[in-house]
Amino acid sequence: MDVDLASVLHDDAIDVRYEAGDWEDAVRRAGTLLVEVGAAEERYVQAIVDGIHEHGPYVVLAPGIAIPHARPESGGLDVGISVVTLAHPVEFGAKDNDPVDLVFGLVTNDSEAHLQALGALAEHISEPENVQALRDADSPEAVARLMKDGP
Amino acid sequence: MIKVFAVCGMGLGTSVILKSRLKKALDEAGVDYDIEVTDASAANGQSADLIFTSAEFADKIKNKTASVHVIKNFTDRDEITATVNEALAGLDTD
């Protein structure tokens, strides 16, 4: 089985230049998109927020980039990724990588497909030109195209 | 065989991404290794040589056998390669 980003990114799970009030608002937006496309139960969103309150901003894993996620048993239904770009960067309290303006919501089911999808996402955001193109994208369609084909 | 853990809060999100980056650096270094993803509490209970994690978890890891190394930017190949090579050099002098 070959899993790429196109197979786990739902076209309706993308929001561009979202006006987030704070980090929690941004995280809830990314989580809610996963709920809306049927990849997660509603309680999954709260589980993500609770996890960040408990562990700190560990989901901010590169400058300006957060990948909020929770455990599959917290309401994960499928493997899925959502993309939220922010109109204005928000602070997570991550001293090395704040502020954040790219949020990738993630839901997993602990499968081989999950590992492959995450690997594909890691590869994608390790290319600085891919990240810059996502920041510059002005429509969900543009984000979908960039995630699937690159700039 | 070097035993390596990639650690995050859930043991299956950011740590999986970290693992895929670490594997590349370890392959380039040409060492014989076994790498697992885990959460912080599970990492404390098992024997390992090297643990890589983010700044948030470094203080929570109290593994008796492993040295703990912080990765700030999980997408920066140069930082990951440099941190892996430093960690491996530390093993050699033990």
gemmi code that builds the backbone of each chain (N, CA, C; Angstrom):
import gemmi

chains = {
    "A": [
        ("MET", (0.840, -1.188, 0.000), (0.000, 0.000, 0.000), (0.880, 1.246, 0.000)),
        ("ASP", (0.551, 2.155, -0.884), (1.315, 3.384, -0.968), (0.409, 4.549, -0.595)),
        ("VAL", (0.724, 5.209, 0.510), (-0.110, 6.306, 0.992), (0.618, 7.623, 0.772)),
        ("ASP", (-0.001, 8.536, 0.063), (0.600, 9.849, -0.080), (-0.321, 10.897, 0.552)),
        ("LEU", (0.114, 12.139, 0.517), (-0.662, 13.194, 1.168), (-2.039, 13.359, 0.546)),
        ("ALA", (-2.118, 13.151, -0.771), (-3.395, 13.348, -1.452), (-4.472, 12.430, -0.882)),
        ("SER", (-4.081, 11.251, -0.415), (-5.076, 10.286, 0.049), (-5.569, 10.588, 1.456)),
        ("VAL", (-4.858, 11.427, 2.209), (-5.269, 11.715, 3.589), (-5.705, 13.168, 3.791)),
        ("LEU", (-5.471, 14.017, 2.777), (-5.914, 15.409, 2.869), (-7.235, 15.558, 2.128)),
        ("HIS", (-8.296, 15.824, 2.900), (-9.614, 16.033, 2.321), (-9.701, 17.484, 1.831)),
        ("ASP", (-10.235, 17.693, 0.636), (-10.285, 19.050, 0.073), (-11.103, 20.010, 0.939)),
        ("ASP", (-12.051, 19.482, 1.724), (-12.867, 20.347, 2.577), (-12.218, 20.603, 3.939)),
        ("ALA", (-11.069, 20.010, 4.193), (-10.393, 20.183, 5.484), (-9.276, 21.215, 5.381)),
        ("ILE", (-9.530, 22.274, 4.616), (-8.533, 23.322, 4.401), (-9.172, 24.681, 4.675)),
        ("ASP", (-8.474, 25.521, 5.460), (-8.940, 26.885, 5.684), (-7.740, 27.814, 5.493)),
        ("VAL", (-7.953, 28.865, 4.726), (-6.853, 29.746, 4.354), (-7.027, 31.115, 5.007)),
        ("ARG", (-5.924, 31.591, 5.599), (-5.885, 32.915, 6.237), (-6.975, 33.084, 7.288)),
        ("TYR", (-7.092, 32.035, 8.113), (-8.052, 32.053, 9.222), (-7.633, 33.092, 10.251)),
        ("GLU", (-8.630, 33.831, 10.762), (-8.366, 34.874, 11.764), (-8.436, 34.244, 13.153)),
        ("ALA", (-7.347, 33.689, 13.605), (-7.328, 33.017, 14.904), (-7.052, 34.026, 16.016)),
        ("GLY", (-7.844, 33.950, 17.098), (-7.632, 34.850, 18.224), (-6.410, 34.468, 19.042)),
        ("ASP", (-6.160, 33.161, 19.150), (-5.012, 32.676, 19.920), (-4.697, 31.246, 19.476)),
        ("TRP", (-3.720, 30.608, 20.113), (-3.304, 29.268, 19.676), (-4.436, 28.258, 19.795)),
        ("GLU", (-5.235, 28.410, 20.875), (-6.303, 27.429, 21.083), (-7.365, 27.544, 19.992)),
        ("ASP", (-7.656, 28.758, 19.592), (-8.597, 29.000, 18.499), (-8.075, 28.347, 17.213)),
        ("ALA", (-6.794, 28.522, 16.921), (-6.203, 27.941, 15.713), (-6.248, 26.420, 15.749)),
        ("VAL", (-5.935, 25.856, 16.930), (-5.941, 24.403, 17.084), (-7.363, 23.850, 16.953)),
        ("ARG", (-8.322, 24.549, 17.559), (-9.718, 24.094, 17.468), (-10.212, 24.150, 16.014)),
        ("ARG", (-9.788, 25.150, 15.271), (-10.189, 25.239, 13.864), (-9.645, 24.024, 13.090)),
        ("ALA", (-8.374, 23.712, 13.301), (-7.762, 22.567, 12.597), (-8.449, 21.262, 12.992)),
        ("GLY", (-8.800, 21.128, 14.280), (-9.461, 19.914, 14.752), (-10.887, 19.810, 14.240)),
        ("THR", (-11.587, 20.938, 14.232), (-12.984, 20.939, 13.782), (-13.091, 20.547, 12.313)),
        ("LEU", (-12.133, 20.947, 11.513), (-12.137, 20.542, 10.100), (-12.061, 19.014, 9.977)),
        ("LEU", (-11.279, 18.392, 10.848), (-11.181, 16.927, 10.823), (-12.521, 16.286, 11.204)),
        ("VAL", (-13.226, 16.924, 12.157), (-14.547, 16.432, 12.557), (-15.527, 16.575, 11.391)),
        ("GLU", (-15.490, 17.724, 10.724), (-16.451, 18.015, 9.659), (-16.325, 17.060, 8.479)),
        ("VAL", (-15.132, 16.561, 8.220), (-14.970, 15.621, 7.095), (-15.106, 14.167, 7.551)),
        ("GLY", (-15.462, 13.972, 8.832), (-15.741, 12.620, 9.305), (-14.526, 11.814, 9.727)),
        ("ALA", (-13.380, 12.489, 9.903), (-12.171, 11.765, 10.284), (-12.019, 11.643, 11.801)),
        ("ALA", (-12.802, 12.451, 12.556), (-12.683, 12.433, 14.015), (-14.024, 12.761, 14.650)),
        ("GLU", (-14.221, 12.264, 15.889), (-15.376, 12.651, 16.684), (-15.119, 14.033, 17.302)),
        ("GLU", (-16.192, 14.673, 17.741), (-16.048, 16.020, 18.302), (-15.110, 16.048, 19.508)),
        ("ARG", (-15.133, 14.987, 20.315), (-14.303, 14.991, 21.528), (-12.807, 15.001, 21.206)),
        ("TYR", (-12.456, 14.642, 19.958), (-11.042, 14.645, 19.562), (-10.448, 16.052, 19.659)),
        ("VAL", (-11.256, 17.071, 19.325), (-10.779, 18.463, 19.346), (-10.365, 18.851, 20.765)),
        ("GLN", (-11.229, 18.525, 21.733), (-10.913, 18.848, 23.124), (-9.686, 18.075, 23.596)),
        ("ALA", (-9.544, 16.838, 23.125), (-8.387, 16.024, 23.523), (-7.085, 16.663, 23.045)),
        ("ILE", (-7.118, 17.253, 21.860), (-5.912, 17.933, 21.357), (-5.567, 19.112, 22.276)),
        ("VAL", (-6.592, 19.931, 22.576), (-6.368, 21.121, 23.406), (-5.870, 20.701, 24.788)),
        ("ASP", (-6.500, 19.671, 25.358), (-6.086, 19.189, 26.684), (-4.627, 18.722, 26.668)),
        ("GLY", (-4.247, 18.041, 25.586), (-2.873, 17.521, 25.476), (-1.843, 18.638, 25.472)),
        ("ILE", (-2.170, 19.739, 24.799), (-1.233, 20.869, 24.751), (-1.176, 21.563, 26.111)),
        ("HIS", (-2.335, 21.675, 26.791), (-2.318, 22.246, 28.142), (-1.476, 21.374, 29.075)),
        ("GLU", (-1.553, 20.057, 28.890), (-0.836, 19.142, 29.789), (0.663, 19.102, 29.494)),
        ("HIS", (1.008, 19.004, 28.206), (2.412, 18.753, 27.842), (3.165, 19.990, 27.371)),
        ("GLY", (2.465, 21.102, 27.146), (3.129, 22.264, 26.571), (3.071, 22.219, 25.056)),
        ("PRO", (3.714, 23.203, 24.420), (3.550, 23.379, 22.974), (4.430, 22.441, 22.147)),
        ("TYR", (4.443, 21.152, 22.476), (5.305, 20.215, 21.746), (4.864, 19.993, 20.307)),
        ("VAL", (3.611, 20.397, 20.004), (3.116, 20.223, 18.636), (3.714, 21.259, 17.678)),
        ("VAL", (4.402, 22.257, 18.229), (5.083, 23.238, 17.376), (6.468, 22.683, 17.089)),
        ("LEU", (6.617, 22.022, 15.947), (7.849, 21.251, 15.761), (8.807, 21.837, 14.747)),
        ("ALA", (8.486, 23.011, 14.242), (9.412, 23.717, 13.363), (9.011, 25.192, 13.418)),
        ("PRO", (9.892, 26.090, 12.984), (9.535, 27.514, 13.059), (8.239, 27.814, 12.313)),
        ("GLY", (7.225, 28.295, 13.067), (5.961, 28.684, 12.458), (5.014, 27.541, 12.148)),
        ("ILE", (5.382, 26.299, 12.484), (4.567, 25.148, 12.089), (4.130, 24.334, 13.314)),
        ("ALA", (2.806, 24.118, 13.433), (2.264, 23.258, 14.492), (1.523, 22.091, 13.855)),
        ("ILE", (1.656, 20.915, 14.467), (0.919, 19.727, 14.013), (0.146, 19.164, 15.202)),
        ("PRO", (-0.978, 19.813, 15.566), (-1.752, 19.325, 16.714), (-2.404, 17.980, 16.434)),
        ("HIS", (-2.381, 17.114, 17.447), (-2.941, 15.768, 17.309), (-3.206, 15.211, 18.702)),
        ("ALA", (-4.028, 14.168, 18.770), (-4.266, 13.463, 20.028), (-4.166, 11.968, 19.752)),
        ("ARG", (-4.413, 11.167, 20.770), (-4.359, 9.712, 20.580), (-5.575, 9.240, 19.783)),
        ("PRO", (-5.411, 8.177, 18.997), (-6.530, 7.661, 18.208), (-7.742, 7.325, 19.076)),
        ("GLU", (-7.508, 6.808, 20.287), (-8.623, 6.403, 21.140), (-9.387, 7.596, 21.714)),
        ("SER", (-8.910, 8.806, 21.460), (-9.626, 10.007, 21.899), (-10.648, 10.470, 20.875)),
        ("GLY", (-11.047, 9.596, 19.967), (-12.083, 9.940, 19.007), (-11.616, 9.974, 17.559)),
        ("GLY", (-10.471, 9.384, 17.288), (-9.993, 9.279, 15.910), (-10.785, 8.219, 15.160)),
        ("LEU", (-11.215, 8.549, 13.954), (-12.010, 7.621, 13.148), (-11.259, 7.146, 11.911)),
        ("ASP", (-10.267, 7.907, 11.480), (-9.603, 7.620, 10.209), (-8.225, 8.299, 10.236)),
        ("VAL", (-7.450, 8.091, 9.191), (-6.223, 8.852, 9.015), (-6.574, 10.113, 8.244)),
        ("GLY", (-6.222, 11.279, 8.801), (-6.556, 12.508, 8.091), (-5.664, 13.669, 8.477)),
        ("ILE", (-5.535, 14.602, 7.553), (-4.770, 15.827, 7.794), (-5.649, 17.007, 7.395)),
        ("SER", (-5.662, 18.057, 8.231), (-6.296, 19.313, 7.845), (-5.207, 20.385, 7.764)),
        ("VAL", (-5.462, 21.421, 6.994), (-4.494, 22.510, 6.854), (-5.191, 23.827, 7.152)),
        ("VAL", (-4.639, 24.587, 8.109), (-5.146, 25.922, 8.405), (-3.975, 26.895, 8.319)),
        ("THR", (-4.063, 27.853, 7.392), (-3.066, 28.931, 7.383), (-3.685, 30.125, 8.090)),
        ("LEU", (-2.863, 30.847, 8.855), (-3.382, 31.917, 9.710), (-3.120, 33.298, 9.110)),
        ("ALA", (-4.135, 34.148, 9.211), (-3.978, 35.526, 8.724), (-2.907, 36.249, 9.533)),
        ("HIS", (-2.880, 35.960, 10.846), (-1.890, 36.579, 11.716), (-1.285, 35.487, 12.591)),
        ("PRO", (0.038, 35.410, 12.693), (0.678, 34.371, 13.511), (0.233, 34.444, 14.973)),
        ("VAL", (0.176, 33.299, 15.638), (-0.180, 33.256, 17.063), (0.960, 32.618, 17.861)),
        ("GLU", (1.043, 32.996, 19.137), (2.065, 32.457, 20.035), (1.538, 31.204, 20.731)),
        ("PHE", (2.343, 30.147, 20.722), (2.009, 28.925, 21.466), (2.782, 28.850, 22.786)),
        ("GLY", (3.742, 29.756, 22.952), (4.654, 29.627, 24.092), (5.795, 28.668, 23.800)),
        ("ALA", (6.061, 28.443, 22.513), (7.177, 27.579, 22.100), (8.381, 28.474, 21.845)),
        ("LYS", (9.357, 28.426, 22.743), (10.381, 29.470, 22.709), (11.222, 29.450, 21.438)),
        ("ASP", (11.415, 28.271, 20.857), (12.275, 28.193, 19.678), (11.527, 28.446, 18.370)),
        ("ASN", (10.237, 28.132, 18.328), (9.552, 28.070, 17.033), (8.337, 28.986, 16.891)),
        ("ASP", (8.044, 29.812, 17.907), (6.969, 30.798, 17.779), (7.390, 31.928, 16.853)),
        ("PRO", (6.451, 32.719, 16.267), (5.007, 32.461, 16.265), (4.623, 31.505, 15.119)),
        ("VAL", (3.400, 30.965, 15.234), (2.939, 29.939, 14.300), (1.913, 30.516, 13.320)),
        ("ASP", (2.083, 30.198, 12.054), (1.081, 30.595, 11.061), (0.670, 29.457, 10.128)),
        ("LEU", (1.190, 28.252, 10.366), (0.769, 27.068, 9.604), (0.388, 25.965, 10.590)),
        ("VAL", (-0.860, 25.499, 10.518), (-1.333, 24.487, 11.454), (-1.852, 23.279, 10.653)),
        ("PHE", (-1.261, 22.117, 10.906), (-1.697, 20.879, 10.270), (-2.373, 20.010, 11.318)),
        ("GLY", (-3.707, 19.942, 11.281), (-4.409, 19.038, 12.181), (-4.161, 17.602, 11.733)),
        ("LEU", (-4.002, 16.716, 12.714), (-3.676, 15.331, 12.368), (-4.528, 14.383, 13.186)),
        ("VAL", (-5.109, 13.407, 12.512), (-5.801, 12.339, 13.226), (-5.307, 11.020, 12.651)),
        ("THR", (-5.137, 10.045, 13.529), (-4.503, 8.797, 13.109), (-5.290, 7.605, 13.633)),
        ("ASN", (-5.023, 6.468, 13.060), (-5.613, 5.247, 13.600), (-4.540, 4.197, 13.873)),
        ("ASP", (-3.289, 4.698, 14.022), (-2.208, 3.825, 14.459), (-1.927, 2.687, 13.473)),
        ("SER", (-2.129, 2.942, 12.224), (-1.936, 1.912, 11.208), (-0.681, 2.181, 10.385)),
        ("GLU", (-0.350, 1.257, 9.522), (0.767, 1.461, 8.601), (0.496, 2.676, 7.699)),
        ("ALA", (-0.780, 2.856, 7.330), (-1.140, 4.006, 6.495), (-0.817, 5.313, 7.216)),
        ("HIS", (-1.044, 5.314, 8.522), (-0.751, 6.483, 9.349), (0.739, 6.821, 9.284)),
        ("LEU", (1.567, 5.811, 9.407), (3.011, 6.042, 9.402), (3.461, 6.597, 8.055)),
        ("GLN", (2.906, 6.042, 6.993), (3.297, 6.503, 5.659), (2.819, 7.933, 5.412)),
        ("ALA", (1.597, 8.245, 5.872), (1.065, 9.589, 5.664), (1.893, 10.616, 6.421)),
        ("LEU", (2.272, 10.278, 7.660), (3.084, 11.194, 8.449), (4.459, 11.385, 7.841)),
        ("GLY", (5.022, 10.298, 7.315), (6.317, 10.400, 6.652), (6.233, 11.324, 5.449)),
        ("ALA", (5.137, 11.203, 4.710), (4.950, 12.055, 3.530), (4.803, 13.514, 3.946)),
        ("LEU", (4.070, 13.763, 5.043), (3.921, 15.137, 5.538), (5.275, 15.689, 5.994)),
        ("ALA", (6.039, 14.858, 6.705), (7.359, 15.287, 7.173), (8.259, 15.656, 6.007)),
        ("GLU", (8.240, 14.847, 4.975), (9.042, 15.145, 3.789), (8.604, 16.470, 3.176)),
        ("HIS", (7.273, 16.628, 3.069), (6.744, 17.810, 2.391), (7.158, 19.102, 3.099)),
        ("ILE", (7.021, 19.127, 4.430), (7.304, 20.373, 5.148), (8.785, 20.537, 5.461)),
        ("SER", (9.605, 19.586, 5.055), (11.051, 19.742, 5.214), (11.660, 20.475, 4.024)),
        ("GLU", (10.839, 20.776, 3.027), (11.314, 21.565, 1.890), (10.852, 23.011, 2.108)),
        ("PRO", (11.790, 23.929, 2.355), (11.404, 25.318, 2.653), (10.530, 25.941, 1.565)),
        ("GLU", (10.734, 25.574, 0.310), (9.908, 26.190, -0.740), (8.473, 25.704, -0.650)),
        ("ASN", (8.253, 24.473, -0.200), (6.880, 23.993, 0.000), (6.171, 24.789, 1.097)),
        ("VAL", (6.906, 25.038, 2.191), (6.329, 25.751, 3.331), (6.000, 27.191, 2.943)),
        ("GLN", (6.921, 27.827, 2.235), (6.678, 29.215, 1.819), (5.478, 29.283, 0.881)),
        ("ALA", (5.360, 28.336, -0.032), (4.247, 28.343, -0.984), (2.916, 28.181, -0.254)),
        ("LEU", (2.882, 27.345, 0.794), (1.652, 27.184, 1.576), (1.290, 28.490, 2.290)),
        ("ARG", (2.308, 29.172, 2.832), (2.046, 30.452, 3.517), (1.480, 31.475, 2.541)),
        ("ASP", (1.918, 31.426, 1.292), (1.509, 32.411, 0.297), (0.174, 32.058, -0.364)),
        ("ALA", (-0.296, 30.824, -0.187), (-1.499, 30.377, -0.897), (-2.701, 31.223, -0.487)),
        ("ASP", (-3.538, 31.616, -1.470), (-4.667, 32.493, -1.161), (-6.021, 31.812, -1.321)),
        ("SER", (-6.035, 30.486, -1.517), (-7.310, 29.777, -1.597), (-7.115, 28.329, -1.155)),
        ("PRO", (-8.208, 27.695, -0.671), (-8.107, 26.276, -0.305), (-7.684, 25.412, -1.496)),
        ("GLU", (-8.144, 25.788, -2.681), (-7.773, 25.014, -3.867), (-6.260, 25.072, -4.094)),
        ("ALA", (-5.695, 26.255, -3.877), (-4.242, 26.402, -4.052), (-3.495, 25.544, -3.029)),
        ("VAL", (-3.985, 25.530, -1.773), (-3.345, 24.707, -0.737), (-3.431, 23.226, -1.117)),
        ("ALA", (-4.606, 22.798, -1.562), (-4.770, 21.390, -1.940), (-3.795, 21.012, -3.044)),
        ("ARG", (-3.662, 21.880, -4.016), (-2.771, 21.598, -5.143), (-1.318, 21.537, -4.663)),
        ("LEU", (-0.940, 22.467, -3.783), (0.440, 22.501, -3.282), (0.761, 21.271, -2.444)),
        ("MET", (-0.208, 20.839, -1.627), (0.022, 19.670, -0.783), (0.191, 18.407, -1.632)),
        ("LYS", (-0.491, 18.365, -2.745), (-0.456, 17.163, -3.574), (0.677, 17.179, -4.597)),
        ("ASP", (0.961, 18.360, -5.140), (1.931, 18.428, -6.245), (3.186, 19.232, -5.913)),
        ("GLY", (3.157, 20.020, -4.809), (4.280, 20.899, -4.520), (4.185, 22.165, -5.354)),
        ("PRO", (5.077, 23.136, -5.106), (5.009, 24.416, -5.822), (5.472, 24.293, -7.279)),
    ],
    "B": [
        ("MET", (24.767, -2.673, 18.068), (23.419, -2.141, 17.815), (23.102, -1.035, 18.809)),
        ("ILE", (22.811, 0.164, 18.271), (22.432, 1.299, 19.112), (20.919, 1.370, 19.203)),
        ("LYS", (20.411, 1.482, 20.434), (18.963, 1.573, 20.634), (18.567, 3.046, 20.739)),
        ("VAL", (17.635, 3.463, 19.856), (17.260, 4.875, 19.783), (15.752, 5.025, 19.999)),
        ("PHE", (15.355, 6.017, 20.814), (13.940, 6.371, 20.970), (13.694, 7.768, 20.400)),
        ("ALA", (12.575, 7.910, 19.664), (12.048, 9.234, 19.297), (10.810, 9.446, 20.153)),
        ("VAL", (10.803, 10.525, 20.959), (9.778, 10.684, 21.995), (8.927, 11.934, 21.772)),
        ("CYS", (7.591, 11.772, 21.872), (6.703, 12.935, 21.989), (5.614, 12.599, 22.993)),
        ("GLY", (4.650, 13.491, 23.165), (3.640, 13.317, 24.200), (2.758, 12.112, 23.964)),
        ("MET", (2.390, 11.900, 22.719), (1.461, 10.834, 22.396), (2.181, 9.568, 21.902)),
        ("GLY", (3.398, 9.725, 21.454), (4.123, 8.567, 20.950), (3.688, 8.128, 19.572)),
        ("LEU", (2.909, 8.956, 18.880), (2.499, 8.536, 17.542), (2.215, 9.686, 16.589)),
        ("GLY", (2.550, 10.895, 16.955), (2.336, 12.022, 16.047), (3.660, 12.647, 15.652)),
        ("THR", (4.060, 13.633, 16.477), (5.314, 14.296, 16.169), (6.514, 13.357, 16.253)),
        ("SER", (6.434, 12.352, 17.133), (7.576, 11.448, 17.254), (7.741, 10.579, 16.006)),
        ("VAL", (6.644, 10.311, 15.305), (6.742, 9.541, 14.062), (7.448, 10.382, 12.996)),
        ("ILE", (7.114, 11.673, 12.972), (7.800, 12.568, 12.045), (9.283, 12.653, 12.402)),
        ("LEU", (9.560, 12.777, 13.698), (10.955, 12.833, 14.139), (11.691, 11.557, 13.744)),
        ("LYS", (11.037, 10.421, 13.906), (11.669, 9.144, 13.563), (12.086, 9.108, 12.092)),
        ("SER", (11.207, 9.578, 11.224), (11.537, 9.497, 9.805), (12.732, 10.385, 9.475)),
        ("ARG", (12.851, 11.514, 10.197), (14.018, 12.385, 9.980), (15.278, 11.768, 10.588)),
        ("LEU", (15.156, 11.181, 11.773), (16.326, 10.594, 12.443), (16.888, 9.420, 11.650)),
        ("LYS", (15.987, 8.621, 11.055), (16.457, 7.453, 10.305), (17.400, 7.859, 9.184)),
        ("LYS", (17.057, 8.956, 8.527), (17.914, 9.424, 7.435), (19.310, 9.783, 7.954)),
        ("ALA", (19.334, 10.495, 9.081), (20.623, 10.924, 9.636), (21.435, 9.726, 10.138)),
        ("LEU", (20.752, 8.757, 10.744), (21.450, 7.573, 11.264), (21.964, 6.702, 10.118)),
        ("ASP", (21.171, 6.618, 9.055), (21.623, 5.870, 7.873), (22.885, 6.505, 7.296)),
        ("GLU", (22.858, 7.846, 7.205), (24.023, 8.553, 6.661), (25.253, 8.336, 7.526)),
        ("ALA", (25.049, 8.233, 8.836), (26.173, 8.036, 9.754), (26.716, 6.606, 9.665)),
        ("GLY", (25.929, 5.716, 9.067), (26.405, 4.357, 8.834), (26.481, 3.486, 10.074)),
        ("VAL", (25.653, 3.783, 11.077), (25.676, 2.977, 12.300), (24.578, 1.916, 12.263)),
        ("ASP", (24.782, 0.881, 13.061), (23.791, -0.179, 13.217), (22.857, 0.227, 14.353)),
        ("TYR", (21.568, 0.418, 14.047), (20.676, 0.953, 15.068), (19.282, 0.334, 14.974)),
        ("ASP", (18.559, 0.492, 16.067), (17.145, 0.125, 16.105), (16.408, 1.329, 16.693)),
        ("ILE", (15.384, 1.832, 15.980), (14.705, 3.046, 16.451), (13.233, 2.752, 16.698)),
        ("GLU", (12.719, 3.304, 17.810), (11.308, 3.146, 18.168), (10.726, 4.509, 18.521)),
        ("VAL", (9.426, 4.692, 18.227), (8.737, 5.882, 18.717), (8.019, 5.514, 20.013)),
        ("THR", (7.955, 6.473, 20.919), (7.329, 6.189, 22.209), (6.886, 7.502, 22.859)),
        ("ASP", (6.074, 7.402, 23.905), (5.785, 8.606, 24.673), (6.765, 8.702, 25.841)),
        ("ALA", (6.731, 9.844, 26.533), (7.768, 10.121, 27.531), (7.771, 9.098, 28.659)),
        ("SER", (6.600, 8.704, 29.132), (6.573, 7.786, 30.280), (7.082, 6.402, 29.883)),
        ("ALA", (6.737, 5.949, 28.683), (7.222, 4.640, 28.235), (8.734, 4.657, 28.029)),
        ("ALA", (9.255, 5.801, 27.619), (10.699, 5.910, 27.372), (11.493, 5.740, 28.662)),
        ("ASN", (10.892, 6.107, 29.785), (11.612, 6.018, 31.058), (11.790, 4.583, 31.536)),
        ("GLY", (10.899, 3.716, 31.102), (10.916, 2.372, 31.644), (11.741, 1.362, 30.852)),
        ("GLN", (12.329, 1.810, 29.740), (13.038, 0.864, 28.882), (14.488, 1.284, 28.677)),
        ("SER", (15.333, 0.320, 28.409), (16.745, 0.577, 28.179), (16.971, 1.094, 26.762)),
        ("ALA", (17.791, 2.135, 26.652), (18.123, 2.693, 25.339), (19.483, 3.364, 25.425)),
        ("ASP", (20.043, 3.694, 24.266), (21.327, 4.401, 24.217), (21.139, 5.895, 23.983)),
        ("LEU", (20.260, 6.215, 23.037), (20.051, 7.615, 22.684), (18.558, 7.922, 22.643)),
        ("ILE", (18.175, 9.092, 23.174), (16.789, 9.546, 23.094), (16.783, 10.935, 22.453)),
        ("PHE", (15.935, 11.092, 21.427), (15.762, 12.394, 20.789), (14.329, 12.856, 21.034)),
        ("THR", (14.172, 14.147, 21.381), (12.846, 14.656, 21.688), (12.837, 16.173, 21.540)),
        ("SER", (11.664, 16.775, 21.766), (11.561, 18.237, 21.725), (11.857, 18.803, 23.109)),
        ("ALA", (12.013, 20.118, 23.175), (12.403, 20.761, 24.435), (11.390, 20.485, 25.546)),
        ("GLU", (10.104, 20.366, 25.181), (9.058, 20.189, 26.199), (9.235, 18.896, 26.990)),
        ("PHE", (9.797, 17.869, 26.347), (9.859, 16.561, 27.000), (11.221, 16.215, 27.584)),
        ("ALA", (12.225, 16.981, 27.220), (13.581, 16.632, 27.661), (13.657, 16.539, 29.188)),
        ("ASP", (12.969, 17.454, 29.886), (13.041, 17.458, 31.346), (12.251, 16.320, 31.988)),
        ("LYS", (11.305, 15.763, 31.228), (10.449, 14.714, 31.783), (11.046, 13.322, 31.615)),
        ("ILE", (12.121, 13.233, 30.839), (12.711, 11.929, 30.562), (13.803, 11.644, 31.590)),
        ("LYS", (13.580, 10.580, 32.322), (14.556, 10.189, 33.350), (15.013, 8.759, 33.077)),
        ("ASN", (15.553, 8.563, 31.889), (16.007, 7.232, 31.499), (17.405, 7.000, 32.067)),
        ("LYS", (17.590, 5.828, 32.678), (18.852, 5.563, 33.380), (20.017, 5.305, 32.428)),
        ("THR", (19.728, 4.767, 31.232), (20.826, 4.326, 30.366), (21.116, 5.270, 29.213)),
        ("ALA", (20.156, 6.081, 28.824), (20.293, 6.848, 27.581), (20.697, 8.297, 27.824)),
        ("SER", (21.395, 8.883, 26.855), (21.572, 10.331, 26.845), (20.424, 10.947, 26.046)),
        ("VAL", (19.971, 12.138, 26.501), (18.792, 12.784, 25.909), (19.240, 13.982, 25.075)),
        ("HIS", (18.708, 14.060, 23.849), (19.116, 15.120, 22.921), (17.888, 15.839, 22.394)),
        ("VAL", (17.929, 17.181, 22.416), (16.783, 18.002, 22.025), (16.898, 18.428, 20.563)),
        ("ILE", (15.826, 18.214, 19.821), (15.708, 18.720, 18.454), (14.724, 19.897, 18.489)),
        ("LYS", (15.173, 21.079, 18.060), (14.299, 22.254, 18.076), (13.410, 22.297, 16.836)),
        ("ASN", (13.992, 22.032, 15.690), (13.258, 22.121, 14.423), (13.259, 20.753, 13.758)),
        ("PHE", (12.096, 20.091, 13.784), (12.004, 18.718, 13.282), (12.138, 18.647, 11.759)),
        ("THR", (12.105, 19.788, 11.089), (12.188, 19.761, 9.627), (13.552, 20.235, 9.113)),
        ("ASP", (14.468, 20.527, 10.027), (15.777, 21.053, 9.627), (16.786, 19.903, 9.541)),
        ("ARG", (17.082, 19.484, 8.318), (17.995, 18.348, 8.129), (19.356, 18.611, 8.759)),
        ("ASP", (19.840, 19.853, 8.628), (21.183, 20.147, 9.132), (21.232, 20.038, 10.654)),
        ("GLU", (20.198, 20.561, 11.321), (20.181, 20.474, 12.787), (20.108, 19.014, 13.227)),
        ("ILE", (19.255, 18.224, 12.557), (19.085, 16.836, 12.964), (20.370, 16.041, 12.725)),
        ("THR", (20.989, 16.275, 11.572), (22.248, 15.574, 11.279), (23.320, 15.933, 12.306)),
        ("ALA", (23.427, 17.234, 12.634), (24.445, 17.677, 13.592), (24.178, 17.092, 14.980)),
        ("THR", (22.887, 17.075, 15.390), (22.552, 16.564, 16.718), (22.803, 15.058, 16.802)),
        ("VAL", (22.459, 14.344, 15.738), (22.703, 12.896, 15.709), (24.199, 12.614, 15.766)),
        ("ASN", (24.972, 13.346, 15.012), (26.418, 13.094, 14.989), (27.061, 13.408, 16.335)),
        ("GLU", (26.589, 14.488, 16.994), (27.084, 14.800, 18.339), (26.738, 13.692, 19.321)),
        ("ALA", (25.502, 13.194, 19.198), (25.049, 12.138, 20.109), (25.873, 10.865, 19.909)),
        ("LEU", (26.146, 10.535, 18.663), (26.931, 9.333, 18.366), (28.363, 9.494, 18.866)),
        ("ALA", (28.922, 10.692, 18.717), (30.281, 10.950, 19.195), (30.344, 10.791, 20.712)),
        ("GLY", (29.283, 11.192, 21.392), (29.222, 11.050, 22.841), (29.230, 9.599, 23.273)),
        ("LEU", (28.609, 8.736, 22.468), (28.595, 7.305, 22.777), (29.996, 6.724, 22.706)),
        ("ASP", (30.763, 7.147, 21.697), (32.082, 6.567, 21.448), (33.048, 6.815, 22.605)),
        ("THR", (32.873, 7.955, 23.284), (33.829, 8.295, 24.327), (33.408, 7.740, 25.679)),
        ("ASP", (32.236, 7.133, 25.757), (31.779, 6.562, 27.029), (32.648, 5.394, 27.459)),
    ],
}
model = gemmi.Model(1)
for chain_id, residues in chains.items():
    chain = gemmi.Chain(chain_id)
    for i, (resn, *xyz) in enumerate(residues, 1):
        res = gemmi.Residue()
        res.name, res.seqid = resn, gemmi.SeqId(i, " ")
        for name, pos in zip(("N", "CA", "C"), xyz):
            atom = gemmi.Atom()
            atom.name, atom.element = name, gemmi.Element(name[0])
            atom.pos, atom.b_iso = gemmi.Position(*pos), 0.0
            res.add_atom(atom)
        chain.add_residue(res)
    model.add_chain(chain)
structure = gemmi.Structure()
structure.add_model(model)
structure.setup_entities()
